[in-house]
Amino acid sequence: MKKIISLILALTMLLGATFALSSCNLFGSGDTGNDALVKVVDVKLTDEQYAFVAKKDNTALVNDFNAFLATIKENGTFDALVAKYFEGKGEKVGYDVTTTDVQNSDSNLIVVTNCPFEPFEYIGDDGKIYGLDIEIAAAYAEYKDLELVIKNIGFDDIFTQVDAGYADIGMAGITVSEDRVALYDFTTTYFNASQKLIVAADNTDFDNCKTLEDVEAVISALEGKKIGYQTGTTGGMYINGDEDWGYVGFANIEGKGYTSAQEAVTDLVNGNIYAVVVDEAPANAIVAAVNK
């Protein structure tokens, strides 16, 4: 989005921003009481689909995994897993994370993921890994009588490991896009997702925002603010702009990348950045955890 290039345009934008700031409403997720530190702006910024990623032309694995996904969706297993991690219905199961190099073989399923990204994958207090993606992986490994091996690595490294054949499949809330499809194979999509903003609990800039246009009007009126995101994810592309993904970006603010969304929110709580952009489900989980 272009910066103001004349005084007249500046005054116009200022008046528009004033209207936006006074006409947007925030529907906070999580505790927004007196002790709350952060909240979620309840307006979807993007529309995305998640799938699992495999090496290009690994059609045997992708086709088999697709058949498995279809089966667990038909028999209710998938819905039960979603209810477990999004509604707290059912006992969550944790799995060990490998700390050593494991060679790919016909007897194991090597899964690469990136924590923390609750509720899709995260490390519990017991040091084990939990999440929707993880339990889907475990169910598939059991179905195929394979040893499940889970590696927790950097998000960008997931694609490198899969492409090099060091891992069978990447499972980390990965958004499908045209440029990624050109380089990797994906399973059928299993989850619809979107980006949302996390802001400080006392931030009133988004009061009354009901649409994407409302939120973007507020963001476009900000000047010199920093908005955080997890490096390598859609959040950064949305803030900084990415032509391949169809995101224009915001020239008036500064995007700041972090290893994880949790790290970005910590910086938000400490007053170092203005907001954080992250996927909706992890955003709600982070806010709930921070506001405890």
N, C-alpha and C positions, 0 to 999 in steps of 0.2 A: 504494500500500500504506500502510495507516494506521499512525501512530506509536503507541507503547505509552501507554496512558492510566492505568495503575494499577501499583502496585508488584508486585502478584501477576503481572500480565501481563508486566511487565518481567523478573521472575525466570524466568518460563516461556520467554520469548523468548531470554534469555541461555543457559539450559540447552540449548534447541534449537539455538542458534547454535554452542555449544561442540561439540555432537554433529556438526553439519554441517561445522564446520571440521576435525574429526578424521576424517571419513568420506568426504571428497571427494578425488578424484584428478585430477591435471592431466596430460593427454597433450599435451605441448608440440609445436608445429610450428616448424620451423626449428632452428637450432643452439642448444641449451640447455646447452652446455658451460661451462667456467669463465669464458670470455670473453664469453658471451652477455649481452645487455642486456635483451632482452624475449622473451616467448614467448606462444603462443596457447593459450587454454583450449579444448580440443578437444570442446566441447559446443555444438550448434546452439541458438541462442536464438530464432530465428524460422524461418519457412518462407515464402519469397518466390519470385516469378517475374518475370523481366526481359523487357521488350519495348521496342520503339522507339516513340517518340511523334510524332504528327503533329497538325496543326490539326483541330479538330472538323469532321466531315463531309467531310474530304479522303479520301473513299472510293476515289477512283481511285488515289492513291498507295499507300494502305494495302493495297488488294486486289492491286495489282501487286507490291508488296514481299512480301506474303504468298506469292504464287505463286513469287517468286524464292527465298524462304527454303525453301519446300517442295522446289524443284528442287535447291538445293545440299545439302540434307539427304539427298535421295535419291541423288545422284551421288557422295557422299562428300566434297565440298568442305568442308562445314561441320565434319565430324569432323576433317578434316585441319587446319583452322584452330584448332580447340580443342586438338588435340594439339600444335600449334606453340606456343601460348601457355600451356598448362597442363602440358605434358610436355617442352617444349624440343625438339620434333621438327620440324625444318624451318627454313628461313631466314625471318626476320621482315622485313617490308617497311615502310619508313617513308614518310610523306607530308608535304608542306609544310603549315604552318598559316598561314592568311591573317592578315595584320596590317592590312589595309585593309577598308573597307566594300565589299561586293560586292552588286550588285543581283540579286535573284532573277529568273531567266529560264528559258525553255524549254530552254536549252542547258546549264544547269548543275544540279548537285545540291548544295544548301547544307546541310551537316550541322553541327549545334551539339553540342558535347560538353564535358566537364569533366575536366581533368587536374589532378593525377595520380590515376588509379584503375586501376593495373596489376592484372591483365593485360588489362583491357578497353580502356583508353586511357591512354597515358602519353607523356611527352616523352623521347626518347633523348638520348644524349650529343651526337649530331649536330644536335640542334635539331628533328628531325623527329618527327612523332607516329606512334606504333605502337599496336597492340592488336587484340584480337579484333573489337571493334565497328568499328574503323577499317578493317580489311581486309574486313569484310563490306560496309561502305559503298563501298569502292573497287571491289569485285567487282560490286556493283549498278550503280554509275556506268558501269563498263566495259560491262556487259551492256546498258545503255540508251543507250550512246554519249553520255554526259554528262560535262561537266567537273566534277571533284570539288573542292568548296570546303569547307574545314574551319575552323570557328571554335572556339577554346578559350575558354569563358566560364564565369561562375559557374553553379553547379548550378541554382539557382532561376531564373536568367535564361534557361535553356534553354526553359522553358515559356512565358515571356513572348515570346521571339523566335519560337517556333513559332506561338503564338497570333496574333501580329501579322503573320505572313506573311513575316518577315525571313529565315526558314530553312524548309527543306522538312521536315526530320526531326531529332529529337533522339535521340542514341545515346550513352548514358552509364551503362550498368548501371542502368536506371530500373525501379523496382519498380511493378508494376501494382496499383492499388487502386480501390475503388469510387468514392471521391471524385475521383480523377484521371480515371477512365473517364467520369465525368459531364461533365468539362470538355474532354477531349481524345480523339482517336482513337489506338488502339494497334494495332500489328501483332500477329500471333500471338506467343506467348511463345517465347523461344529458349534460355532458361537458367534453371535452378532455383538459387536462392541462399539464404543464411542469414546472420544476424549472428553474430559471435563476439567474445569478449573478448580483448584483448591486455593483458597485465600484465607487471610487471617480472620478470626471470628468477629472482630470488630470492624472489618472492612464493609463499608456501606455503599461502595461504588456500584454494585450490581443489584441494588434494591429495585425490585419490580421488573427485572429482566425476565422475559418469557420466551424469547426466540433467539436463534443464533444471531440474527441481525442486530438485536438489542445488545447482546454481549460483545459482538465485534465492534459496535459503535463505541462502547466504553473503552475497549482495548485500544482502538484507533485514536482515542483522545488522550491516551496516556503519553507522556513524553519522558524518555530516559529511564523508564522503569525496567527492572530485570524480571524475566519470567523463566523459571526453571523447568527442566524436563530430563527424563532418563535418556542418555546418549544412545543413538541408534534406533530410537523408537519414533512412532508417528507424532508424538508430542513435539519433538524438535522440528520435524518437517512442517508441522502446522504453524509453529511460531516463526521459524526462520524462512519459510517458503521452500517449496520444492515443485518444480515444473512437472516432473514425471508423475508426481502424486496429485497434481492439480491444486496445490496450496500456494496462495499468493504470498502469505507471510505478512509481517508487520514491521515496516522500516522504522517506526517511531520508538520501538522498544528493543531491548537487548535480550536475546535468548542465552541461557546459561545451562550447559550440559552437566549432568551428574552421573555417577556410577549407578545409582538407583533413585527411584522416586522418593523413597524414605529419606535419603540423604538430602534431597532437594527440599522436602518439607521441613526437615530440621533447620535448614538455612532460612526457610520462611519464618519459622517460629522465632528464630534468633534475629529477625528483622533485616536480613541481608538481601532478600529478594522480595518482590511484590506478590508473586503467585507461582503456582506450579500447574503444569498441564500433564495429565496422566489418564490412563484408561479408567473408565467409570468404576468397575468392580474393585480394582486396587485402590482407587481414590477413596471409596467408601470405607474400605478396610483400614487404610492408613489413618483417616480422620477419626474413626472409632478408637483406634489404638492410641493415638496421640491425645485424645480428649478424655481418656480413662482417669 
